[in-house]
Amino acid sequence: MAYKITEECINCGACEPECPNQAISPGDERYEIDPEKCTECVGFFDEPQCASVCPTGACVPDPDRHESKEELEAKYRKLHGK
């Protein structure tokens, strides 16, 4: 499932450079994750990097966008041509 950034975001920007898919960008009120680019860091890391660096715990799984590991791997291959 893709991750999302909740209202707990303090706009510190720690998550943005950690995303290997460039799925995170500044939004109007807080940083946002593009669910079409979010692979939960599958293909790169064992855990989502945004969640591991977020000081407020604002990066959480989006319950509305459940994806299996296989679907995340396919998205990774599509995004990175692998």
C-alpha positions as a printed Julia matrix, in Angstrom:
82×3 Matrix{Float64}:
  0.0    0.0     0.0
  1.23   3.46   -0.69
  2.11   5.69    2.2
  0.54   9.04    2.95
  1.51  12.02    5.08
 -0.92  12.99    7.81
 -1.69  16.32    9.44
  1.03  15.61   12.0
  3.54  16.74    9.33
  5.57  19.74   10.51
  6.98  20.46    7.01
 10.54  19.71    8.09
 11.34  18.13    4.71
 13.27  15.18    6.16
 11.3   12.7     4.09
 11.64  14.25    0.64
 15.33  13.49   -0.08
 15.0    9.98    1.38
 12.41   8.82   -1.18
 14.16   6.81   -3.92
 11.16   7.27   -6.23
 10.88  11.06   -5.89
  7.29  10.48   -4.77
  7.37  13.14   -2.04
  6.93  16.84   -2.72
  5.83  19.95   -0.82
  2.07  20.44   -0.82
 -0.12  23.37    0.1
 -0.35  22.49    3.8
  2.2   19.67    4.21
  4.38  17.34    2.21
  2.53  14.89   -0.03
  3.26  11.43   -1.4
  2.28  10.6    -4.98
  0.7    7.14   -4.6
  1.5    6.3    -8.22
  5.21   6.56   -7.39
  5.22   5.14   -3.86
  6.51   1.56   -3.69
  7.05   1.57    0.09
 10.72   1.56   -0.94
 10.37  -1.98   -2.36
 13.33  -2.52   -4.66
 15.53  -0.22   -2.6
 15.14  -0.74    1.15
 13.58  -3.14    3.65
 11.33  -0.44    5.1
  9.8    2.82    3.92
 12.43   5.49    4.38
  9.97   8.35    4.81
  8.51   6.66    7.89
 11.94   5.86    9.29
 13.12   9.5     9.18
  9.88  11.32   10.05
 10.26  12.93   13.49
  6.48  13.09   14.07
  5.33   9.76   12.67
  3.31  11.52    9.95
  4.29   9.03    7.21
  1.86   6.14    7.52
  0.37   3.41    5.31
 -2.64   4.64    3.34
 -5.47   2.17    4.1
 -7.26   3.23    0.92
 -4.38   2.08   -1.3
 -3.58  -1.53   -0.4
 -1.03  -3.16   -2.72
  0.63  -6.56   -2.43
  4.4   -6.95   -2.44
  4.12  -8.25   -6.0
  2.19  -5.15   -7.08
  4.78  -2.9    -5.41
  7.59  -4.79   -7.16
  5.81  -4.37  -10.51
  5.41  -0.64   -9.85
  9.13  -0.43   -8.99
 10.06  -2.15  -12.28
  7.75   0.14  -14.25
  9.16   3.29  -12.63
 12.79   2.26  -12.98
 12.79   0.13  -16.14
 14.08  -2.96  -14.38
